[in-house]
């Protein structure tokens, strides 16, 4: 992937997983090639949007042929780094942490969940599937011995910043954050926030907009 | 809000909740006005991006003054429809459903959770906070009697489509979907998907990209 341009816009990056997901489905259906027009129809994008997005990474299609589905899927997997194993821990083993521990999407994205941590003595010691909930005071040692590089924060809003500080203090440089708060972290630490409230507000907007249009008719 | 243009791009819509969230924090801090430049710094956007986004809805700032923080927050709340109460139910009362039931973000976005439904007899009858888990066979009657307009799907992937069909069959026209699958719904039904796997893949990308840059140095 020598052709990758750095500084691709985040809007394009955020569309790549969708490309990957649909290409993977096409591979499973046995479809070997697809035009940008057909692919756009499936995704709800224009053909030109798709060509423009993929051109950020060097472009993969051929005029008059379209895209080789399997090749494109594998290229995008490569760009996304899905082939690289990443070891993760969850901090906060309540309902949300347990739901995430059961989340089947880890497998396809190269992440492997290694342990969960909590401060609640009633949770420490039990297992979710084959993942053990451990005391948060044992987290530092575990991170060091198990080559953990991702921390998943599933605590309430109030505890999240101190957990982030503990994780980065132990050398963790990537955080998947479910707590509804902006974390302050050292500059070299990546934080990907799952903003449920933003998704809910978008739903509210779309519902409101539909009502407005229906009332205008 | 007569000035609203319809057909604003989804990319702009998806940024509005972030504007709202930060403005709400500024109001709480007692800040009364802000320039697009200062606001951009907080959000990590350019001033021109912010002006362009807000112009889609008529524009609210004044040259040389900036934005009135409280007014802008209230305008955005209005655009997002956050003042409109929406009654919601959760289908799927496992860990994820219970985590969502405890989710504090409902209050600020106009949604009120009224009940949860599941097929598992071991869950039916128990309560999460003051929300009761009911048998899914009682869902139709409940929707009819309680003026429910949003269904939140927290089932595994496999059950999601049949739940969506049941919900829309009962007249539900908006779905917040946590199941990692694309739902097929009638044209007038709004589906907002929470795509955890896409967020995880973006994290993988950013980690991979950082490694690549560090190795190139």
Interface residues (C-beta under 8 A of the other chain):
Chain A: X4 X6 X11 X13 X14 X16 X17 X18 X20 X21 X79 X80 X81 X82 X84 X86 X94 X95 X96 X98 X99 X100 X102 X103 X104 X105 X106 X108 X109 X110 X111 X149 X150 X157 X173 X174 X176 X180 X188 X190 X192 X194 X195 X196 X197 X198 X199 X200 X201 X202 X203 X204 X205 X206 X207 X208 X209 X210 X211 X212 X213
Chain B: X4 X6 X11 X13 X14 X16 X17 X18 X20 X21 X79 X80 X81 X82 X84 X86 X94 X95 X96 X98 X99 X100 X102 X103 X104 X105 X106 X108 X109 X110 X111 X149 X150 X157 X173 X174 X176 X180 X188 X190 X192 X194 X195 X196 X197 X198 X199 X200 X201 X202 X203 X204 X205 X206 X207 X208 X209 X210 X211 X212 X213
